[in-house]
């Protein structure tokens, strides 16, 4: 990104919004990385297997699976 900026070029990061794409399988993180994904948001508005989103009532944060995904 810094190099592109210095060379007046456009750069982008491939990302996925919402950890639900993992489908409960932490190894999907590696598969996404191999395909070029460098950013994965954990949740969005609602709850998923990784944790509670911003509109979840009585949100409790990350699930144990979500914690393991962050560690990975």
C-alpha positions in Angstrom: 0.0 0.0 0.0 2.8 2.4 0.9 4.7 1.6 -2.3 1.6 2.1 -4.4 0.9 5.4 -2.8 4.5 6.5 -3.4 4.3 5.5 -7.0 0.9 7.2 -7.5 -0.8 3.8 -8.1 -4.1 2.4 -6.8 -3.9 -0.5 -4.3 -6.5 -2.6 -2.6 -6.9 -5.3 0.1 -9.1 -8.3 -0.5 -11.4 -8.7 2.4 -14.5 -10.6 3.7 -17.2 -9.0 5.8 -18.4 -11.2 8.6 -16.8 -14.4 10.1 -19.9 -16.4 9.2 -18.0 -17.3 6.0 -15.9 -19.7 8.1 -18.9 -22.0 8.7 -17.4 -23.1 12.0 -14.2 -24.3 10.4 -11.1 -22.4 11.6 -9.1 -23.9 8.7 -11.1 -21.8 6.3 -8.9 -18.9 7.5 -6.0 -20.5 5.8 -8.0 -21.2 2.6 -9.1 -17.6 2.4 -5.5 -16.4 3.0 -4.2 -18.6 0.2 -6.8 -17.0 -2.1 -5.5 -13.5 -1.2 -7.9 -12.4 1.6 -6.0 -10.3 4.1 -8.9 -8.8 6.2 -11.8 -10.7 7.8 -14.2 -8.8 10.0 -15.4 -10.9 12.9 -19.0 -9.9 13.0 -21.4 -7.4 11.4 -24.7 -6.2 12.9 -25.9 -9.5 14.2 -24.5 -12.4 16.1 -22.5 -15.2 14.4 -20.4 -18.1 15.6 -17.5 -15.8 16.3 -19.4 -13.4 18.6 -21.9 -10.7 19.0 -22.4 -7.9 16.5 -23.2 -4.3 17.2 -27.0 -4.8 17.3 -27.0 -7.9 19.5 -28.9 -7.4 22.7 -27.0 -8.3 25.8 -23.8 -8.7 23.8 -21.1 -10.8 25.4 -18.3 -10.2 22.9 -16.4 -13.0 21.3 -17.3 -16.7 21.5 -14.6 -19.2 22.3 -14.4 -20.0 18.6 -14.0 -16.3 17.9 -11.2 -16.1 20.4 -9.4 -19.0 18.7 -9.9 -17.4 15.3 -8.3 -14.2 16.5 -5.4 -16.1 17.9 -4.9 -17.9 14.6 
